[in-house]
Amino acid sequence: MANNGNTEPGQVALTIDEALEIGLNLHRNGQLTQAEMLYGRLIEAAPENLNALHYLGLLCHQQNRSNEAVELIKRIITLAPENADAHNNLGNVLEGIGKAGQAEECYRKAISLFPDHGPALNNLGVVLMARNKVAEAVETYQNAIRVAPYSADFHYNLGNALVKSGDADGAIASYQRAITLKPDYALAWQRLAMTFISADRKKEAEAVFEKWLTVDPGNPTVLYLQAACLGNAPPDRAPNQYVQQVFDDMADSFDTHLVERLEYRAPDLLMEALAQALPQPAAVLAILDAGCGTGLCGPPLRPYAGELTGVDLSPGMLAKAKGRNVYDNLETAELTEFLDQHDHAFDVIFSADTLCYFGTLAHVFDASANALKPDGLFAFTLEEAEKTDVNPRLNSHGRYSHPRSYATKTLADAGFDVVSMASKVLRKEEGRPVSGFVVVARKKQR
């Protein structure tokens, strides 16, 4: 940059705007280290440049450096206290780190500055839903739609709020409007079908899937959800495309959604059970976090691990896990394929809330046994099937549940001895407890 007249021989003079455009291109292309350096130089040269502060804040937020993002956005607000976008962005970061009350205040401030701020209205609705203020959330989403009637996301969110308020017909209309605006909106199609199922209107749910398949013929995700909702013969496991899509969509809000809204306990319960079977932490074990997601389980596993590897199908989730700085290796891969390629590589395989996307467990159990060293430990959770079930069941929410007898037999067939297997409440689903098994098994000596 040479807008100050101090260009050295051989250097190229750039204006602030030109340098910012280069930084944005680096940012968009994933060259985050270079983009951050350029944003930093821009801020040194022009400390009050709101765009540079904004994009550096966004970059920090993407890398899970939320405290830095908060401070950068607060600098924008200090320089421009009437900037409604900055208050909305601050709310987004605060919500992402679980500070819903502070996020709500930020969204309300943005709306007070600009009453027709559609994103702030929508974001306020999300927070209100998380805080179980359903009636106010419905009204807030309706206001967002008044401002931005062609936003498929706003109609979808209103549909979710109407479901929770008990207005199935209103929810159906909202999902249908979202699909009209965005015909490939998979979540809206799914929620529309599930709302019909919940209302005991199975024929209309069948029609939803038939129409969806005309929009996206042969899509394995659609066929999978059709089996889940209508009770058709299920596949052996969820399609890769479905799992990746679900978790990429949830990456930014995953931790808050699970821990605060669903009272997610699976990682803590599984870690407690595994610790009972391990020696004292000595940072010497090769540990695989199988289906690591955003890395929630990384910090409690780290004291035991000489090498900690995470694997997941979702690049969005892995980006969040990387920001925790606790993993030695992070891999994007389907779990069974990854295990098949790592013979006798791990002392421990830890898998919280991942095997619920597998119906048939034989292959993943065999692959786990192959990937473990002699006497290695396999710790995992499963969702518990109905007492009358003898085989795995694919449920309407898109996850499998398993009978205890099926799980224990399949473990034995794969060469494991059960160390512990306890029935626990893993989370809540639509306000109801979800029971599951917390299992630790040891690879048998051959």
Helices and strands as residue ranges (DSSP letters): H 16-28, H 32-45, H 50-62, H 66-79, H 84-96, H 100-113, H 118-130, H 134-147, H 152-165, H 168-181, H 186-198, H 202-215, H 220-230, H 240-250, G 251-253, H 254-256, I 257-261, H 266-277, E 285-290, H 298-301, G 302-304, E 305-312, H 315-322, E 329-332, H 335-340, E 346-351, G 355-357, H 362-371, E 372-383, E 393-394, E 400-401, H 404-413, E 416-429, E 432-443
